[in-house]
Amino acid sequence: MALQMNYYQPEFEIIIYNCYWKIESENGIQGGKTKLRVRFSCYKNKSIADISQNEYSHVELEFVPDLNSADNFIKQAYLYAKTLPFFSGAVDV
């Protein structure tokens, strides 16, 4: 699972279209049942993300997981991210 959306890169003042945002498989989620810290990395596409090369940017966020949810923490992190203004308009890919 990942998210896809256009991303405005402020350093270079450009829009990168259809960026692929994924939670890193190593150290992408840290924490425990009271709070999780999640790192989403932005890549050009899925194949580049799969080899974790040439990251455009990243975003870190925190949330309290729902221990009663049927969704695992990774799924909960993606669902939570889509509620934030930064990921407004992002779609599941």
C-alpha positions in Angstrom: 0.0 0.0 0.0 1.1 3.6 -0.7 -0.3 7.0 -1.4 0.0 9.0 -4.6 -0.4 12.7 -5.0 1.2 15.8 -6.5 3.8 17.3 -4.3 5.0 20.9 -4.2 8.7 20.9 -3.5 9.4 24.2 -1.8 13.2 24.1 -2.0 13.1 24.1 -5.8 9.7 25.6 -6.2 8.4 22.9 -8.5 5.5 20.5 -8.5 6.3 16.9 -8.8 3.4 15.1 -10.3 2.1 11.7 -9.0 4.6 11.2 -6.2 4.6 7.8 -4.6 4.5 8.1 -0.8 5.3 5.0 1.2 6.1 4.0 4.8 9.6 2.8 4.9 9.9 -0.9 5.6 12.9 -0.3 8.0 12.2 2.1 10.8 9.2 3.5 9.0 7.1 3.0 12.1 8.4 3.4 15.6 6.7 3.5 19.0 4.1 1.5 20.8 0.4 1.2 21.6 0.2 4.8 23.0 1.9 6.6 20.1 3.4 5.7 16.8 5.9 7.8 14.8 5.6 7.2 11.1 8.0 8.2 8.2 6.5 8.6 4.8 9.1 8.9 2.0 8.3 10.4 -1.5 9.6 8.8 -4.7 9.1 9.2 -8.4 7.2 5.9 -8.7 6.8 2.4 -7.2 9.8 0.8 -8.8 12.1 3.5 -7.5 10.4 3.3 -4.1 10.8 -0.5 -4.0 14.6 -0.1 -4.1 14.5 2.9 -1.8 16.6 5.1 -4.0 16.5 8.8 -4.9 14.0 9.9 -2.2 12.5 13.3 -3.1 11.4 14.2 0.4 9.8 12.7 3.5 7.2 13.6 6.1 7.1 12.4 9.7 3.9 12.3 11.7 2.6 10.9 15.0 -0.7 9.3 15.9 -2.3 7.2 18.5 -3.2 3.8 17.1 -6.6 2.2 17.6 -5.9 -1.1 19.4 -9.5 -2.2 18.8 -9.3 -1.7 15.0 -9.2 -4.7 12.7 -6.7 -2.7 10.6 -3.0 -3.2 11.4 -0.8 -0.2 12.4 0.4 0.3 8.8 -3.1 0.5 7.4 -4.1 2.9 10.3 -1.1 5.1 9.5 -2.1 5.5 5.8 -5.7 6.1 6.8 -4.6 8.7 9.4 -2.3 10.4 6.9 -5.2 11.0 4.4 -7.0 13.0 7.1 -4.2 15.5 7.3 -4.1 18.7 5.1 -0.7 17.7 3.7 -2.1 14.5 2.2 -5.4 16.0 1.1 -6.4 14.5 -2.2 -4.0 11.6 -1.9 -5.2 8.3 -3.4 -4.4 4.7 -2.4 -2.1 2.9 -4.8 
